[in-house]
């Protein structure tokens, strides 16, 4: 796996200055370090901003490929190609008295003229409210918490158009290679928030279609059987009472593809290559450890891939996949992508 990561992010084979200049900018950044359990940005700068498990889930930021204003979720253990994103997570704060979300991916930057998507930057602590460069990432802090080694870092966003000023803390745990926690905060000068949603935005990549709930399964094909538009469906809501819970009261909102063999998928001519999924099937999930009685799970769906009219093989599939709970500073959610089936995951 270490060799895989070196191949994933190392570009030292490019030796001439002229060929280096022709590469995308992120190829020219210092590749990450692998130290024991963790992958972390290089001490050399500028560097590729990526953190996580050497043998598990990893999170990256721009300028790695993809839109700005999104966390990139990498799952090399699912046999994905070099630097291939499994999903994205967007930050979407909603101020008090409003139902309209801030959209980290779609709003124009106020820091970088002409750029769409908010600038994110990283820090080892919660004080980095002054904008920093994306390509000068923090290493993250490795420490022992309750006897377990962890890797923690903070991701800040430039202010949203609705007045929200927010940041998150990411924490990876040595014993949990397929998940990480996200804690949500506001910083000085922010408007008060009703909600701060962290939403997984690209369920269509793996064609998530089946939700696992306390009373059984719910398919996107059942929820929207006639939908053929090229836009997003309205959100479908599920209460915390409908979610699976463990003996400690944690609420699980889980989704999986309905396909057993991705190699049999037939894509419409012209479907962009970045939508064509060739990895292993996996269970994607959110966990809330101490759910508020108002906690909800939300999904919407698409019949055609984003920004196209190319139909998704097999029919409509979930796109945004999230938990929504009234905002409290420091509230923590867990996101994971597990190679286990939902049935095995639930048993465990």
C-alpha positions in Angstrom: 0.0 0.0 0.0 2.9 2.4 0.7 4.2 1.8 -2.8 0.7 2.6 -4.1 0.7 5.9 -2.3 4.1 6.8 -3.6 2.8 6.1 -7.1 -0.4 8.0 -6.3 1.1 11.3 -5.4 4.8 11.2 -6.5 5.8 12.8 -9.8 9.6 12.7 -9.5 9.9 10.9 -12.8 9.3 14.3 -14.5 12.8 15.7 -14.7 13.0 18.4 -17.3 11.9 22.0 -16.4 9.9 22.3 -19.6 7.9 19.2 -19.0 7.3 20.2 -15.4 5.8 23.5 -16.6 3.3 21.7 -18.8 1.9 19.6 -15.9 -1.2 20.7 -13.9 -0.1 22.8 -11.0 -0.9 20.2 -8.4 1.6 17.7 -10.0 4.3 20.2 -9.2 3.7 20.2 -5.5 5.7 18.2 -2.9 4.2 14.8 -2.5 2.9 13.8 1.0 4.8 11.9 3.7 3.7 8.5 5.0 4.7 8.0 8.6 3.4 4.9 10.4 -0.4 5.0 10.2 -0.7 8.4 8.5 -0.4 10.2 5.3 0.3 13.9 5.8 1.4 16.9 3.7 5.1 17.3 3.2 7.2 19.6 5.4 8.4 21.1 2.1 6.2 23.8 0.7 4.2 24.2 -1.5 2.8 20.7 -0.9 -0.2 18.5 -1.8 -2.9 19.0 0.8 -4.0 15.5 1.8 -4.4 13.7 5.2 -5.6 10.4 6.5 -4.9 6.7 6.8 -2.0 5.2 4.8 -4.2 2.1 4.3 -7.6 3.8 4.5 -9.7 6.9 3.9 -8.0 10.2 3.0 -9.2 13.8 2.6 -7.7 16.3 0.3 -8.3 20.0 -0.7 -7.8 22.1 -3.8 -5.6 22.4 -5.8 -6.0 18.7 -6.1 -8.4 17.9 -9.0 -12.0 18.9 -8.6 -14.0 22.0 -7.8 -13.0 24.4 -5.1 -14.9 24.7 -1.9 -15.1 20.9 -1.4 -13.3 18.2 0.6 -12.1 15.4 -1.7 -12.7 11.9 -0.3 -10.2 9.3 -1.4 -10.6 5.6 -0.9 -7.6 3.8 -2.5 -8.6 0.5 -0.7 -11.5 0.3 -3.2 -9.1 -0.1 -6.1 -9.7 3.4 -7.5 -7.3 5.0 -9.9 -4.6 7.5 -9.1 -6.0 10.5 -7.2 -9.6 9.4 -8.1 -12.2 11.0 -5.9 -14.8 8.7 -4.3 -17.0 11.6 -3.1 -16.9 15.2 -2.1 -18.1 16.9 1.1 -19.4 20.5 0.9 -19.9 23.0 3.7 -23.5 24.5 3.7 -24.3 26.8 6.6 -27.9 28.2 7.1 -28.3 31.4 9.1 -31.0 32.0 11.7 -34.2 33.1 10.1 -33.4 31.6 6.8 -33.9 28.3 4.9 -31.3 29.1 2.2 -28.0 27.3 2.4 -24.6 28.8 1.8 -22.9 26.8 -0.9 -19.2 26.3 -0.6 -18.8 24.8 -4.0 -20.9 27.2 -6.0 -20.5 30.7 -4.5 -17.9 32.9 -6.0 -14.7 33.5 -4.0 -14.2 36.9 -2.4 -10.5 36.2 -2.0 -9.6 34.9 -5.4 -11.0 37.1 -8.2 -13.0 35.2 -10.8 -12.8 31.9 -9.0 -15.9 29.8 -8.2 -15.9 28.0 -4.9 -14.8 29.2 -1.5 -11.2 29.0 -0.6 -10.4 26.4 2.1 -7.2 26.4 4.1 -5.8 24.1 6.8 -4.3 24.6 10.3 -3.0 22.7 13.2 -5.3 24.6 15.5 -8.6 26.6 15.7 -7.0 30.1 15.5 -6.2 30.4 11.7 -9.0 32.8 10.8 -6.8 34.8 8.6 -6.8 33.3 5.1 -3.8 31.2 4.1 -2.7 29.6 0.9 -4.3 26.2 0.0 -1.0 24.8 -1.1 0.8 25.6 2.1 -1.1 23.0 4.2 -0.8 22.2 7.8 0.7 18.8 8.7 -2.0 18.0 11.2 -1.4 16.9 14.8 -0.7 13.3 15.8 -1.6 12.6 19.4 -3.0 10.0 21.7 -6.6 10.5 22.8 -8.1 7.9 25.3 -5.2 5.6 24.5 -5.6 5.7 20.7 -3.4 7.5 18.2 -5.3 10.2 16.2 -4.5 12.7 13.4 -6.4 16.0 13.7 -6.5 19.2 11.6 -8.7 22.2 11.1 -10.2 23.4 7.8 -11.3 27.0 7.5 -13.5 28.6 4.8 -13.5 32.2 3.6 -16.8 34.0 4.6 -20.0 32.9 2.9 -22.3 35.3 1.0 -24.9 34.9 3.8 -22.5 36.1 6.5 -21.5 32.7 7.8 -17.9 32.3 8.9 -17.2 28.6 9.6 -14.5 26.0 10.1 -14.4 22.3 10.8 -12.1 19.9 12.7 -11.3 16.6 11.0 -10.1 13.7 13.2 -8.9 10.3 12.0 -8.6 7.4 14.4 -5.9 4.7 14.2 -8.4 1.8 14.8 -11.0 3.1 12.3 -9.4 3.3 8.9 -12.6 3.8 6.9 -14.1 6.8 8.7 -13.3 10.2 10.3 -15.1 12.7 12.4 -16.2 16.2 11.4 -16.8 18.8 14.1 -18.5 22.1 13.0 -17.8 25.6 14.3 -18.3 29.3 13.6 -15.5 31.9 14.1 -15.6 35.6 15.1 -17.8 37.8 13.0 -20.2 35.0 11.8 -23.9 35.4 11.8 -25.8 33.0 14.1 -26.7 29.7 12.4 -29.7 27.6 12.4 -27.8 24.7 10.8 -24.3 23.9 9.5 -24.7 21.0 7.1 -21.7 18.9 5.8 -23.1 17.1 2.8 -21.6 14.3 0.8 -22.3 15.6 -2.7 -21.5 12.9 -5.2 -23.5 9.8 -4.5 -24.0 9.4 -8.3 -20.3 8.5 -8.7 -20.9 5.1 -6.9 -24.6 5.1 -7.8 -25.9 5.0 -4.3 -29.5 3.8 -4.5 -30.5 1.9 -1.3 -30.9 3.4 2.2 -30.8 1.2 5.2 -33.3 2.2 7.9 -34.6 0.7 11.1 -37.7 -0.8 9.4 -35.9 -1.9 6.2 -34.5 -0.6 3.0 -35.7 2.3 0.9 -34.6 2.6 -2.8 -34.2 5.8 -4.8 -36.1 3.9 -7.6 -39.1 3.6 -5.2 -39.0 7.2 -3.9 -38.9 8.8 -7.4 -40.2 6.1 -9.8 -41.2 8.5 -12.5 -38.6 11.2 -12.3 -36.7 11.8 -15.6 -35.7 15.5 -15.3 -32.1 16.6 -15.6 -32.2 18.6 -12.3 -32.0 17.6 -8.6 -35.1 16.1 -7.1 -36.5 17.7 -3.9 -34.9 16.4 -0.7 -36.5 13.4 1.0 -36.3 13.6 4.8 -35.9 10.8 7.4 -36.3 11.3 11.1 -33.8 10.0 13.7 -36.5 7.6 14.8 -36.4 6.0 11.4 -32.6 5.4 11.6 -30.7 2.4 12.8 -29.3 2.8 16.3 -26.8 0.9 18.3 -26.9 0.0 22.0 -25.2 3.3 22.8 -27.9 5.3 21.0 -25.8 6.4 18.0 -27.8 7.0 14.9 -26.7 5.6 11.5 -27.7 6.9 8.1 -26.4 4.4 5.6 -26.5 4.1 1.8 -25.2 1.6 -0.7 -25.3 0.9 -4.5 -27.7 -1.8 -5.7 -25.2 -3.1 -8.2 -23.1 -6.1 -7.5 -20.8 -5.9 -10.5 -19.9 -2.4 -11.7 -18.2 -3.8 -14.8 -21.6 -4.6 -16.3 -22.7 -1.0 -16.4 -23.5 0.5 -19.8 -22.9 4.2 -20.0 -24.6 6.5 -22.5 -22.2 7.6 -25.3 -20.4 10.8 -24.3 -20.6 10.2 -20.5 -17.6 11.9 -18.9 -14.9 9.5 -17.7 -14.9 11.0 -14.2 -18.4 9.6 -13.7 -17.6 6.1 -14.8 -17.0 4.1 -11.6 -14.8 1.0 -11.7 -13.9 0.5 -8.1 -15.3 -1.9 -5.5 -18.8 -1.5 -4.0 -18.9 0.2 -0.6 -21.2 1.3 2.1 -21.3 5.1 2.7 -22.6 6.4 6.0 -23.1 9.2 8.5 -23.1 8.6 12.3 -24.4 11.0 15.0 -23.2 9.8 18.5 -25.7 11.8 20.6 -28.5 12.6 18.2 -30.8 15.6 18.8 -34.5 14.6 18.7 -34.7 16.9 15.6 -31.9 15.1 13.7 -32.9 14.2 10.1 -31.2 12.4 7.3 -31.6 13.9 3.9 -31.1 12.7 0.3 -31.8 14.1 -3.1 -31.3 12.4 -6.4 -30.5 12.8 -10.1 -31.6 10.9 -13.1 -28.8 12.4 -15.2 -25.2 13.1 -14.2 -24.5 16.7 -12.9 -24.1 19.3 -15.6 -25.1 16.9 -18.4 -28.1 15.1 -19.8 -26.4 11.7 -19.7 -28.6 9.2 -17.9 -27.1 7.4 -14.9 -26.8 3.6 -15.6 -29.6 1.7 -13.8 -31.8 4.8 -13.2 -32.1 7.5 -10.7 -29.6 7.5 -7.8 -28.9 9.5 -4.7 -26.6 12.5 -5.0 -26.5 14.6 -1.8 -26.5 12.5 1.3 -26.4 14.2 4.7 -27.5 14.6 8.3 -29.2 17.8 9.4 -29.4 18.9 13.1 -29.9 22.3 14.8 -26.5 23.9 15.0 -24.4 23.7 18.1 -20.8 24.9 18.1 -18.6 21.8 18.2 -21.2 19.3 17.1 -19.6 16.2 15.7 -20.6 13.9 12.9 -18.8 10.8 11.5 -18.5 10.1 7.8 -17.3 6.8 6.5 -16.9 4.6 3.3 -16.6 1.0 4.3 -15.8 -2.0 2.1 -18.1 -4.0 4.3 -21.7 -4.7 3.1 -24.4 -2.9 5.1 -25.5 -6.2 6.6 -22.0 -6.9 7.9 -21.6 -3.4 9.0 -24.8 -3.5 11.0 -23.9 -6.8 12.6 -20.6 -5.4 13.7 
